[in-house]
Amino acid sequence: MTSWISQFRRGLLELCVLNLLQVQEGHGYQIVQRLKEIDGLDIRESTVYPILARMKTEGFVAVRDEPSPGGPPRRVFRLSASGRERMRSLNAYWDLLTEAVDQLRSGRKEASEGNLS
């Protein structure tokens, strides 16, 4: 895979993880598996776990331990209140950004009227 595709996907993962956790909490492996089910994302565990750790540090997810049948406890992630707000902000920006790019791709009026900053 070319590096620009990898960079593009990595930048979208926080948005994807937040939206996934809005629907259902889960431990890291479950989150990775759910994301892998979505065509085009090409997710790897080594990419998702650092995002979850960063989002925990930033307060966007809460973590609790859950017993595991065959090993150490699992860390279960769920959205915090600030995570829900972050998700709303990212989704709003994503909507604005995709509309602007769609305008550019279709040759319609330039997206300069929208505010992407």
N, C-alpha and C positions, 0 to 999 in steps of 0.2 A: 504494500500500500504506500502510496506517495505521502511524503511528510505533511503536505498542506491538508490532505484529507484527514489525517490523524489529528492535526492541530485543530481543525474545524470541529471534529467530533468531540474532542476533549473539552472544548469551550462550551459545548451544548450539554454536557453531562450533568452539570449542577441543575440546570433547568429540568432535565429528564428525571433525575433522582427526586427532586422536590415534588414534581407532579406525581410521581409514582407513590411516594410516601403519603401524599394527600389521600390517596385511595385506600392504602393499607400499610400498616407498619410491617417491618420485617428485619430479619438479620441479614448480614452482608451477603451471604451466599444466595439467599432468596432474592435480594434486590438485583444482584448480578444476573441471575437466571431469568427474572422477569424482563430485564432490559434486553437480554439476548434474544428473547422471543420477538422483538420488534425488528423487522427487516431494515437493514441499512445502518443500524447503530454500530454493529461490530464491536461489542463491549468486551473488555478484558477485566478480570478481577484486579489486576495490578493498577488499573486506572481508577476503578470505583472506590476501593478502600481508602486511598489518600483523600478523595473528595469527601467521603463520610467523616473521616477524622477531622478535616478542616471545618466542615459544617458543624461538627460537635463543638470544636473550639470556639467557633464564632457564634454559637448558641442557636443555630438554625434547626438542629435536631437534638432530641433528648434520647438518652440511652439507658436501657435497663438490662440486667443480666437475666437470662432464662436458662434453667437447667437443660443440659444436653444429654441424650441417652447414651452417648458413647464418647465422652471427652469433656473438655472444659466447658464452662457455661458459654452460651451464645450471647452475643451483644445484639439486642433488638433496638432498632432505630425507629423513631417516630418524629413527625414534625412538631416543633415547638410553636408557640404563638409568633415569635419573630421569624421562624421558618415559613409560616403561612404568609406573613407579610412579604417576605423576600420572594416567595413564589408568585404572589400577585404582581409584585413589581416586575419581576423577570418576564412573566407572561404578558404583561401590558407592553413592555419594551419589545418582546418578540413579535407581538402582533403589529406594532408600528414598523418595526424593521422589515418584516416579511412583506408588508404592504408596499413599502418604499422600494424594495428590491423587485417585487412583481411589477411595479410601475416602470422601473428601469428596463426590465427584461422584455416587457411588452411594447416598449417604445412610446408609452403614454407620457403625459406631462411629467417632467422631472420631479423627483421626490424632494426637491429642495424646500417645498412648502411645509413638509413635515419636520418635526423637531426630533432628531435622533440623539441628541446629547443629553 
